[in-house]
Amino acid sequence: MSLVSNERITPSASYLNTAAGGPFTAGVIAPLAATVFGVSAQTSLSALTLAVGIANFLLASVALYTCARVVLARLKL
């Protein structure tokens, strides 16, 4: 019975883990790359605005990843 239960839980954790990658890529990696390489669409972006935006997306990504870990903790051995 635990094998069936584990197989039902695993896709939920996988979905949450994959969903955590989206905010990380879009909100952390992309703005940093745009700033470093000078391809930012908005030229008057302050460092504080960039830092706050990155922090928000990083927090969202970590929260989703933590939810995935909590879901995986329900697995039965």
Buried (B, 14 or more C-beta within 10 A) or exposed (E): EEEEEBEEBEEBBEEBBEBBEEBBEEBBEEBEEBBEEEEBEEEEBEEEEBEEBBEEBBEBBEEBBEBBEEBBEEEEE
